[in-house]
Amino acid sequence: MTDTKLAPYGIFVLRLVTGALFLTHGLTKLLVFTPAGTMGFFQSLGLPGWLGVVTMIAEILGGLALIAGIYARIVSFGLAFILLGAAFTAHWANGFSFANQGGGWEYPMMWAAVQFALALLGDGAYALRPTRK
């Protein structure tokens, strides 16, 4: 049974935490690795370099949208696919455990599942622009 009085606040917490994590990942790509470095890393995986910049922008804007509650269901759904891409391209060969050298696929797959769950659950409390049903 779902506690309909508290569930929106639980969703809100998940939205804030995952939004902050996406924002941090995107800003790390921008400010630490730089766009050129991010493009180079994506190319080293056999992906087009421009996809690194698109991912960086999606993480930054998606993180901000989740924190603010702007169309959070749609944003969560889209960001889940970025995480699946990370799991299969950057982490799969490193094995399951994220503690493995280079980080395994455990963490991005769990995070993708959380994003899909948020897309199913709804926008939660304090959403500035709730997704219309």
GUDREN-14176 format. One record per residue: x, y, z of N, C-alpha, C in turn. Coordinates in steps of 0.2 Angstrom, whole numbers. Layout:
! residues N
+-------+-------+-------+-------+-------+-------+-------+-------+-------+
:    nu :    nv :    nw :   cau :   cav :   caw :    cu :    cv :    cw :
+-------+-------+-------+-------+-------+-------+-------+-------+-------+
:     X :     Y :     Z :     X :     Y :     Z :     X :     Y :     Z :
...
+-------+-------+-------+-------+-------+-------+-------+-------+-------+
This chain:
! residues 133
+-------+-------+-------+-------+-------+-------+-------+-------+-------+
:    nu :    nv :    nw :   cau :   cav :   caw :    cu :    cv :    cw :
+-------+-------+-------+-------+-------+-------+-------+-------+-------+
:     4 :    -6 :     0 :     0 :     0 :     0 :     4 :     6 :     0 :
:     3 :    11 :    -4 :     6 :    17 :    -4 :     4 :    23 :     1 :
:     8 :    26 :     4 :     6 :    31 :     9 :     5 :    37 :     4 :
:    -1 :    39 :     2 :    -2 :    45 :    -2 :     0 :    51 :     1 :
:     0 :    52 :     7 :     2 :    58 :    11 :     9 :    59 :    11 :
:    13 :    54 :    11 :    21 :    55 :    12 :    24 :    53 :     5 :
:    21 :    50 :     1 :    25 :    48 :    -5 :    27 :    54 :    -9 :
:    23 :    59 :   -10 :    26 :    65 :   -14 :    33 :    68 :   -11 :
:    33 :    67 :    -4 :    39 :    70 :    -1 :    45 :    65 :    -2 :
:    44 :    59 :    -2 :    49 :    54 :    -4 :    52 :    55 :   -11 :
:    47 :    56 :   -16 :    49 :    57 :   -23 :    53 :    64 :   -23 :
:    51 :    69 :   -19 :    54 :    75 :   -19 :    62 :    74 :   -17 :
:    63 :    70 :   -12 :    70 :    68 :   -10 :    74 :    65 :   -15 :
:    71 :    60 :   -18 :    74 :    56 :   -24 :    76 :    61 :   -30 :
:    71 :    66 :   -31 :    72 :    71 :   -36 :    78 :    75 :   -35 :
:    78 :    78 :   -28 :    84 :    82 :   -26 :    90 :    79 :   -27 :
:    91 :    72 :   -24 :    97 :    69 :   -24 :    99 :    67 :   -31 :
:    95 :    64 :   -35 :    97 :    63 :   -42 :    99 :    69 :   -46 :
:    95 :    74 :   -45 :    96 :    80 :   -48 :   103 :    83 :   -46 :
:   105 :    83 :   -40 :   111 :    85 :   -38 :   117 :    81 :   -40 :
:   116 :    75 :   -41 :   121 :    70 :   -43 :   122 :    72 :   -51 :
:   117 :    72 :   -55 :   117 :    74 :   -62 :   121 :    81 :   -63 :
:   119 :    86 :   -59 :   122 :    92 :   -60 :   130 :    92 :   -58 :
:   131 :    88 :   -53 :   138 :    87 :   -51 :   142 :    83 :   -57 :
:   139 :    78 :   -60 :   143 :    75 :   -65 :   144 :    79 :   -71 :
:   138 :    83 :   -73 :   139 :    87 :   -79 :   144 :    93 :   -78 :
:   144 :    96 :   -72 :   149 :   101 :   -70 :   156 :    98 :   -70 :
:   157 :    92 :   -68 :   163 :    89 :   -68 :   166 :    88 :   -75 :
:   162 :    86 :   -79 :   163 :    86 :   -86 :   165 :    92 :   -89 :
:   162 :    97 :   -87 :   163 :   104 :   -90 :   169 :   107 :   -87 :
:   170 :   107 :   -80 :   175 :   111 :   -77 :   181 :   108 :   -75 :
:   181 :   101 :   -74 :   187 :    97 :   -73 :   190 :    94 :   -79 :
:   186 :    90 :   -82 :   188 :    86 :   -88 :   188 :    91 :   -94 :
:   184 :    96 :   -94 :   183 :   101 :  -100 :   179 :    97 :  -106 :
:   176 :   101 :  -110 :   173 :    99 :  -115 :   177 :    95 :  -120 :
:   183 :    97 :  -121 :   188 :    94 :  -125 :   190 :    87 :  -123 :
:   191 :    87 :  -116 :   193 :    80 :  -113 :   187 :    76 :  -113 :
:   181 :    78 :  -112 :   175 :    74 :  -112 :   174 :    71 :  -119 :
:   175 :    75 :  -124 :   174 :    73 :  -131 :   180 :    67 :  -132 :
:   186 :    68 :  -130 :   191 :    63 :  -131 :   189 :    57 :  -127 :
:   187 :    57 :  -121 :   185 :    51 :  -118 :   179 :    47 :  -122 :
:   174 :    51 :  -124 :   169 :    47 :  -128 :   172 :    44 :  -134 :
:   176 :    48 :  -137 :   180 :    45 :  -143 :   184 :    39 :  -142 :
:   187 :    39 :  -136 :   191 :    33 :  -134 :   186 :    27 :  -133 :
:   180 :    28 :  -132 :   175 :    22 :  -131 :   172 :    20 :  -138 :
:   174 :    24 :  -143 :   171 :    22 :  -150 :   165 :    26 :  -151 :
:   163 :    31 :  -147 :   157 :    35 :  -148 :   159 :    42 :  -151 :
:   155 :    45 :  -155 :   157 :    52 :  -157 :   158 :    57 :  -152 :
:   163 :    61 :  -153 :   165 :    66 :  -147 :   159 :    71 :  -145 :
:   155 :    73 :  -150 :   150 :    77 :  -149 :   145 :    75 :  -144 :
:   144 :    68 :  -144 :   140 :    65 :  -139 :   142 :    66 :  -132 :
:   148 :    67 :  -130 :   151 :    69 :  -124 :   148 :    76 :  -122 :
:   148 :    81 :  -126 :   146 :    87 :  -125 :   138 :    87 :  -124 :
:   134 :    83 :  -128 :   127 :    83 :  -127 :   126 :    80 :  -120 :
:   129 :    75 :  -118 :   128 :    71 :  -112 :   130 :    76 :  -106 :
:   135 :    80 :  -107 :   137 :    85 :  -102 :   131 :    90 :  -101 :
:   129 :    93 :  -106 :   123 :    98 :  -106 :   117 :    94 :  -103 :
:   115 :    88 :  -105 :   109 :    85 :  -103 :   110 :    84 :   -95 :
:   116 :    82 :   -93 :   117 :    81 :   -86 :   116 :    87 :   -82 :
:   119 :    93 :   -84 :   118 :    99 :   -81 :   111 :   102 :   -81 :
:   108 :   102 :   -87 :   101 :   105 :   -87 :    96 :   100 :   -84 :
:    97 :    93 :   -85 :    93 :    88 :   -82 :    93 :    89 :   -75 :
:    99 :    89 :   -72 :   100 :    90 :   -65 :    96 :    96 :   -62 :
:    97 :   102 :   -65 :    93 :   108 :   -63 :    86 :   107 :   -63 :
:    83 :   103 :   -69 :    76 :   102 :   -70 :    74 :    98 :   -64 :
:    77 :    93 :   -62 :    75 :    88 :   -57 :    75 :    92 :   -50 :
:    80 :    96 :   -49 :    80 :    99 :   -43 :    74 :   104 :   -42 :
:    73 :   108 :   -48 :    67 :   112 :   -48 :    60 :   109 :   -49 :
:    60 :   103 :   -51 :    54 :   100 :   -52 :    51 :   102 :   -59 :
:    55 :   103 :   -64 :    52 :   105 :   -70 :    52 :    99 :   -75 :
:    45 :    97 :   -76 :    44 :    91 :   -80 :    48 :    85 :   -78 :
:    49 :    84 :   -72 :    53 :    79 :   -69 :    52 :    72 :   -72 :
:    46 :    70 :   -73 :    45 :    63 :   -76 :    48 :    62 :   -82 :
:    47 :    67 :   -87 :    50 :    67 :   -93 :    58 :    67 :   -93 :
:    60 :    71 :   -89 :    68 :    72 :   -88 :    71 :    66 :   -85 :
:    67 :    63 :   -80 :    70 :    56 :   -77 :    70 :    51 :   -82 :
:    65 :    50 :   -86 :    65 :    45 :   -92 :    71 :    46 :   -97 :
:    72 :    52 :   -99 :    77 :    54 :  -103 :    84 :    52 :  -100 :
:    85 :    54 :   -94 :    92 :    53 :   -91 :    93 :    46 :   -90 :
:    88 :    42 :   -89 :    89 :    35 :   -88 :    93 :    32 :   -94 :
:    91 :    34 :  -100 :    94 :    31 :  -106 :   102 :    34 :  -106 :
:   103 :    39 :  -103 :   110 :    41 :  -103 :   114 :    37 :   -98 :
:   111 :    35 :   -93 :   114 :    30 :   -88 :   115 :    23 :   -91 :
:   110 :    21 :   -95 :   111 :    15 :   -98 :   116 :    15 :  -103 :
:   117 :    20 :  -106 :   123 :    21 :  -111 :   129 :    21 :  -107 :
:   130 :    24 :  -102 :   136 :    24 :   -98 :   137 :    17 :   -95 :
:   132 :    13 :   -93 :   133 :     7 :   -91 :   136 :     2 :   -96 :
:   133 :     3 :  -102 :   135 :    -2 :  -107 :   141 :     0 :  -111 :
:   143 :     6 :  -111 :   149 :     9 :  -115 :   155 :    10 :  -111 :
:   154 :    13 :  -105 :   160 :    15 :  -101 :   161 :    10 :   -95 :
:   156 :     6 :   -93 :   157 :     2 :   -87 :   156 :    -5 :   -88 :
:   153 :    -8 :   -93 :   151 :   -15 :   -94 :   158 :   -19 :   -94 :
:   163 :   -17 :   -97 :   169 :   -21 :   -98 :   173 :   -22 :   -91 :
:   171 :   -17 :   -86 :   174 :   -17 :   -80 :   171 :   -22 :   -75 :
:   166 :   -26 :   -77 :   162 :   -30 :   -72 :   157 :   -27 :   -68 :
:   154 :   -31 :   -64 :   148 :   -29 :   -60 :   150 :   -23 :   -55 :
:   154 :   -24 :   -51 :   155 :   -20 :   -45 :   158 :   -13 :   -47 :
:   155 :    -8 :   -44 :   157 :    -1 :   -45 :   164 :     0 :   -42 :
:   166 :    -4 :   -37 :   172 :    -4 :   -34 :   178 :    -7 :   -38 :
:   176 :   -10 :   -44 :   181 :   -13 :   -48 :   185 :    -7 :   -52 :
:   191 :    -8 :   -54 :   195 :    -3 :   -58 :   191 :     0 :   -64 :
:   190 :     6 :   -64 :   187 :     9 :   -69 :   179 :    10 :   -68 :
:   177 :     7 :   -62 :   170 :     7 :   -60 :   166 :     2 :   -65 :
:   162 :    -3 :   -61 :   158 :    -8 :   -65 :   151 :    -5 :   -67 :
:   147 :    -9 :   -69 :   141 :    -6 :   -72 :   135 :    -6 :   -66 :
:   137 :    -9 :   -60 :   132 :    -9 :   -55 :   129 :    -2 :   -53 :
:   133 :     3 :   -52 :   130 :    10 :   -50 :   126 :    13 :   -56 :
:   128 :    14 :   -62 :   124 :    17 :   -67 :   118 :    13 :   -68 :
:   118 :     6 :   -68 :   112 :     3 :   -69 :   107 :     4 :   -63 :
:   109 :     4 :   -57 :   105 :     6 :   -51 :   102 :    13 :   -52 :
:   106 :    17 :   -54 :   104 :    24 :   -55 :    99 :    25 :   -61 :
:   100 :    21 :   -66 :    95 :    21 :   -71 :    88 :    18 :   -69 :
:    88 :    13 :   -65 :    82 :    10 :   -62 :    79 :    16 :   -58 :
:    82 :    19 :   -54 :    79 :    25 :   -50 :    76 :    30 :   -54 :
:    79 :    32 :   -60 :    77 :    37 :   -64 :    70 :    34 :   -68 :
:    70 :    28 :   -70 :    64 :    25 :   -72 :    59 :    25 :   -67 :
:    60 :    23 :   -61 :    55 :    23 :   -55 :    53 :    30 :   -54 :
:    57 :    35 :   -54 :    54 :    42 :   -54 :    50 :    44 :   -59 :
:    51 :    42 :   -65 :    47 :    43 :   -71 :    40 :    40 :   -70 :
:    40 :    34 :   -67 :    33 :    31 :   -66 :    30 :    34 :   -60 :
:    34 :    36 :   -55 :    31 :    39 :   -48 :    27 :    45 :   -49 :
:    30 :    50 :   -53 :    28 :    57 :   -53 :    33 :    62 :   -51 :
:    30 :    68 :   -51 :    35 :    74 :   -50 :    36 :    75 :   -43 :
:    32 :    73 :   -38 :    33 :    74 :   -31 :    31 :    81 :   -29 :
:    32 :    82 :   -23 :    31 :    88 :   -19 :    35 :    94 :   -22 :
:    32 :   100 :   -22 :    36 :   106 :   -23 :    39 :   106 :   -30 :
:    35 :   103 :   -35 :    37 :   103 :   -42 :    35 :   110 :   -45 :
:    40 :   114 :   -48 :    38 :   120 :   -51 :    34 :   119 :   -57 :
:    35 :   114 :   -61 :    31 :   113 :   -68 :    30 :   106 :   -68 :
:    25 :   103 :   -64 :    23 :    96 :   -65 :    21 :    94 :   -72 :
:    23 :    88 :   -73 :    22 :    85 :   -79 :    14 :    83 :   -80 :
:    11 :    85 :   -85 :     4 :    84 :   -86 :     3 :    77 :   -87 :
:    -3 :    74 :   -85 :    -5 :    67 :   -86 :    -8 :    66 :   -92 :
+-------+-------+-------+-------+-------+-------+-------+-------+-------+
